[in-house]
């Protein structure tokens, strides 16, 4: 992977990001924007956070009265969602844990989820996507040479959580998303609009002659329907909690037998291979930069440690990379030549295949005018 000469003097974002801008002090626009956008969270006093958390808990309990569950917690097996599930139970709420299985779960993720729900005595709903259809959809994305193959996972995850919430009449999805550890904006060239059902369908039709049969696609219209007509709110509850990843990890390991992953989102074998190998090799993108930059600017990691981490390969070991490479080839029914040929092809934009992004931007603009 190509190394960029200029690195932000405050975080670790660098000139490999196409739209990065450095000020006269060498500070980038990404961490500056992050601090401005997150100030309303970071500047709250402990008392304010406690009051807001108490208010949220009361609203969740009231909305869930006489229902089997009062909230949904999506769980992946990663630390953020696992910690949310633990804290939600401690707060006296009655969550339904929801997991979306796309066929790429690591054994470690499965064990983490199983240990958590058993020890917390929480019900678990696992939505298993038809593997043949999902593999065909992935193949269409690979054939299209678009960057965000994980759009499939992220889109389906949204659909599953909202649909299950609607099924049980639940109005709150309490998520492990949070500003402190993942609030920095991901460069627009590094991923794609996550509500883009139109893009998924277009790629499936053009490159696989597929029609979505079981895949739980999620559109911008679905978001509006669930959020504003069904009053189902996606809430980043970690923003109201004193969340220190190291302390959280220690408790999860001691009390729930939790096993950690080396990098964010590596609980999925494909995500690990995608972020650790495909993105750097084909697209010259190292997502660790934005993840580590967020931790640095939030004061959760030193810049020196983040830079040292980026000097290493984005995999626990070279042997782990080789193991995942072989697993990926077998599961996708590829040979080595297909992988080499795919990596050598030029990237194509999602937008050329049809998208809901412009529609979403127009709706957002209208919404901000009305409020």
SVG drawing of the C-alpha trace seen along z (x, -y; Angstrom):
<svg xmlns="http://www.w3.org/2000/svg" viewBox="-49 -29 55 53">
<polyline fill="none" stroke="black" stroke-width="0.4" points="0.0,0.0 1.2,-3.5 2.4,-5.6 1.5,-9.3 4.0,-12.0 1.9,-14.4 0.2,-13.2 -2.1,-15.3 -0.1,-16.8 -3.1,-16.2 -4.5,-12.8 -3.2,-10.2 -5.2,-11.0 -3.0,-11.6 -2.8,-12.7 -4.1,-9.3 -7.5,-10.8 -8.5,-12.6 -10.4,-15.5 -8.2,-16.1 -7.2,-19.7 -4.4,-20.7 -4.4,-24.1 -1.3,-26.2 -0.5,-24.1 -0.7,-20.8 -4.1,-19.9 -6.6,-18.2 -10.2,-19.1 -11.3,-15.6 -10.3,-15.9 -11.3,-19.6 -14.8,-18.8 -15.1,-15.8 -14.3,-18.0 -16.9,-20.7 -19.6,-18.1 -19.0,-16.2 -18.6,-19.2 -22.2,-18.9 -21.4,-15.4 -17.8,-15.8 -18.6,-19.1 -21.5,-17.7 -20.9,-17.4 -21.3,-14.0 -24.5,-15.3 -26.0,-16.3 -25.1,-12.8 -26.7,-11.1 -29.9,-13.2 -30.2,-12.4 -29.5,-8.7 -32.2,-8.6 -34.6,-10.4 -33.9,-7.9 -34.3,-4.9 -37.7,-6.2 -38.9,-6.7 -37.8,-3.2 -39.5,-1.6 -42.7,-3.6 -42.8,-2.7 -42.2,1.0 -44.8,1.4 -46.9,4.6 -44.6,5.7 -42.1,8.6 -39.2,6.3 -38.7,2.5 -35.7,2.1 -33.6,3.8 -29.8,4.2 -28.1,5.2 -25.1,7.5 -22.2,8.4 -19.8,9.9 -17.7,6.8 -16.9,4.8 -19.2,1.8 -22.4,3.7 -21.5,6.3 -20.9,3.5 -24.2,1.9 -26.1,5.1 -24.4,5.4 -25.2,1.9 -28.8,2.0 -29.4,5.0 -27.8,3.2 -30.1,0.2 -33.1,2.5 -34.2,2.6 -35.6,5.7 -33.7,5.9 -34.1,8.3 -30.6,9.0 -30.6,9.1 -27.9,10.5 -27.6,10.6 -25.7,13.6 -24.5,13.2 -22.4,16.4 -19.1,14.7 -19.2,14.8 -16.0,15.8 -16.2,18.6 -15.0,16.1 -18.0,13.8 -20.4,16.6 -18.9,17.6 -18.9,14.0 -22.6,13.6 -23.6,16.9 -21.7,16.3 -23.3,12.8 -26.9,13.7 -26.7,16.8 -25.0,15.0 -27.3,12.0 -30.4,14.2 -31.4,12.2 -33.4,13.5 -31.5,13.6 -33.0,13.3 -30.6,14.3 -31.6,13.5 -29.7,15.9 -29.4,14.6 -29.6,17.2 -26.0,17.9 -26.3,18.7 -28.2,15.4 -25.7,13.4 -22.7,14.9 -24.2,14.0 -24.8,10.5 -21.2,10.2 -20.0,11.5 -22.0,8.8 -20.3,6.2 -16.9,7.7 -17.7,7.8 -18.8,4.1 -15.4,3.1 -17.2,0.8 -15.5,0.1 -18.2,0.7 -18.8,4.5 -19.8,4.1 -22.8,2.0 -24.6,5.4 -23.8,6.2 -24.6,2.7 -27.8,2.4 -29.1,5.8 -28.2,5.1 -30.3,1.9 -33.2,3.7 -33.2,6.6 -33.0,4.3 -35.8,2.0 -38.1,4.9 -37.7,6.8 -38.4,3.6 -41.6,3.1 -42.6,6.7 -42.5,6.4 -43.8,2.8 -40.4,1.6 -39.6,-2.1 -35.9,-2.1 -32.9,-0.5 -30.0,-1.1 -26.8,-0.9 -23.1,-0.6 -22.4,-3.5 -20.8,-6.4 -18.8,-9.5 -15.8,-8.8 -14.6,-5.7 -16.1,-6.0 -17.5,-9.5 -15.0,-10.8 -16.4,-11.1 -15.3,-8.3 -14.0,-9.8 -16.8,-9.7 -14.6,-7.9 -14.0,-5.0 -17.6,-3.8 -21.1,-4.4 -24.6,-5.6 -25.9,-2.9 -29.6,-3.2 -29.0,-2.6 -31.4,0.3 -31.5,-1.0 -27.8,-0.6 -27.9,3.0 -30.7,3.9 -29.0,2.3 -25.8,4.1 -27.6,7.4 -29.5,7.1 -26.6,5.9 -23.9,8.3 -25.9,11.3 -29.3,11.1 -30.6,11.4 -33.8,10.3 -33.7,9.9 -35.7,12.7 -34.6,13.1 -32.1,10.3 -33.6,7.8 -32.7,4.6 -33.2,1.2 -34.0,-2.1 -34.2,-5.8 -38.0,-5.5 -37.7,-2.6 -35.7,-4.9 -38.3,-7.6 -41.1,-5.1 -39.6,-3.5 -38.2,-6.7 -41.1,-9.1 -44.2,-7.0 -43.5,-4.0 -41.5,-6.2 -38.6,-3.8 -35.5,-5.6 -31.9,-4.5 -30.1,-5.8 -26.3,-5.8 -26.6,-5.1 -22.9,-4.8 -22.7,-8.6 -24.5,-8.9 -22.3,-6.4 -18.8,-6.6 -17.2,-4.4 -13.6,-3.4 -12.8,-0.6 -10.0,0.9 -12.1,1.0 -15.1,2.4 -12.9,5.0 -11.5,6.1 -15.0,6.5 -16.3,8.4 -13.4,10.8 -13.6,11.4 -17.4,11.6 -18.6,13.0 -15.6,14.9 -15.3,12.3 -12.5,12.8 -11.2,9.6 -10.3,8.8 -7.2,6.9 -9.1,4.2 -12.5,2.6 -15.1,4.8 -12.8,7.8 -15.5,10.1 -16.5,10.9 -14.0,13.0 -15.0,11.1 -14.8,7.7 -11.4,8.6 -10.2,9.7 -11.9,6.8 -10.5,4.1 -7.2,5.7 -6.4,6.9 -8.9,5.9 -9.2,2.2 -5.4,1.6 -4.5,3.8 -7.2,2.7 -8.3,-0.7 -5.2,-2.0 -7.5,-2.5 -6.5,-1.7 -9.6,-2.1 -7.6,-1.8 -6.5,-5.4 -10.0,-6.9 -10.6,-4.5 -7.3,-5.2 -7.6,-9.0 -10.9,-9.1 -9.4,-7.4 -6.5,-9.9 -8.6,-13.0 -11.0,-11.6 -8.1,-11.2 -8.5,-7.4 -5.1,-6.7 -1.9,-8.5 -0.9,-9.6 2.4,-7.9 0.8,-4.5 -1.6,-5.0 1.3,-5.8 3.1,-2.7 0.0,-0.5 -0.2,-1.8 3.4,-0.7 2.2,2.9 0.1,4.8 -3.6,4.6 -3.8,8.2 -2.8,9.9 -0.2,11.9 0.8,12.7 -0.3,16.3 -3.8,15.1 -3.9,13.2 -3.0,16.3 -5.6,18.3 -8.3,15.8 -7.2,15.5 -7.6,19.3 -11.0,19.2 -12.2,16.4 -11.3,18.2 -13.0,21.4 -16.1,19.7 -16.5,17.5 -15.5,20.4 -12.7,18.4 -9.2,19.5 -6.1,17.5 -6.1,16.2 -9.6,14.6 -8.4,12.8 -5.3,11.5 -7.4,10.3 -10.0,8.7 -7.4,6.8 -5.8,5.5 -8.9,4.0 -9.7,0.3 -12.2,-0.9 -15.7,-2.0 -18.0,-4.4 -21.3,-3.1 -23.0,-6.1 -22.7,-4.9 -25.1,-2.0 -28.0,-4.0 -28.4,-5.3 -30.7,-6.8 -28.1,-9.2 -29.3,-12.3 -32.9,-11.6 -31.7,-11.3 -29.7,-14.5 -32.8,-16.3 -35.0,-14.9 -32.5,-15.9 -32.3,-19.4 -36.0,-19.8 -36.2,-18.4 -33.7,-21.0 -35.6,-23.8 -38.8,-22.7 -37.4,-22.3"/>
</svg>
